[in-house]
Amino acid sequence: MEYYFRIAVAASTYGFLLLGEYCLTFELIPRWFLHKGKVTMWGYIWYILFQIFFLFAIISHLKASFMEPGYTPKFPVPQGIPIEKIRYCEKCDQWKPDRTHHCRTCKKCIHRMDHHCPWINNCVGFKNQKFFSCFLIYVFLCCFEVISIMLYAILVYFTLQNQKFENSFMSLFISIFTGVIASVFLIFTLVMFYDQMDAILNNQTEVEKLADMVGVNKTSIENLKASLGESVIDWFNPFVDSPDPDYSEVLYSYKKKAKKE
């Protein structure tokens, strides 16, 4: 039962995205960007932008959901590690690097595991954290656009109604209702995106934060490149994978951050 519940929660994400797609395509654009029977230039611009954000959000969610988040391969313990510092996972029957955590839901060791997310029915780890972050930012942009159109609709209804448009109060109500729903998701995704950026910039996952541990002290740019890629263009490109993980990374007590290597 729990398995099917997790599937339903993850699948509901597409329901919300498709609801936004329907509202913008069949309600907002036709009602507020139609002049003399034709969609205005701004209507086309808003529509095309939304489709790009929508497509990138779907691709990012699929990759975050179905690609492995960073399962630790079963390789020998590297030489030079003192025996008292070797961590071993009895459930996976393998050596567990410093920045690897065993997920009880996935039942596997995951490198730089941040948390197990019900919205993707997968862990957020080193290999898919980029795509999870991409998903959040593109949903945020979709919501931001819907809210912007809602505010425009309010302006049009109360200031330009008699000049260009003949929309009813029901049209305004639908626009406001859609905008309110978008506002809830905008706040939700913004908070989650902030958490992910905080984890990346500080080189500290949520699991490590709870354990009062942190990775090597690096600059924010170095941390971004290590997690999202060398090129700024690739940071929020859902078609480009994250860099390969470094399983030799070490953790330090938060109170004794390591100096930059």
Disulfide bonds with the S-S distance in Angstrom:
none
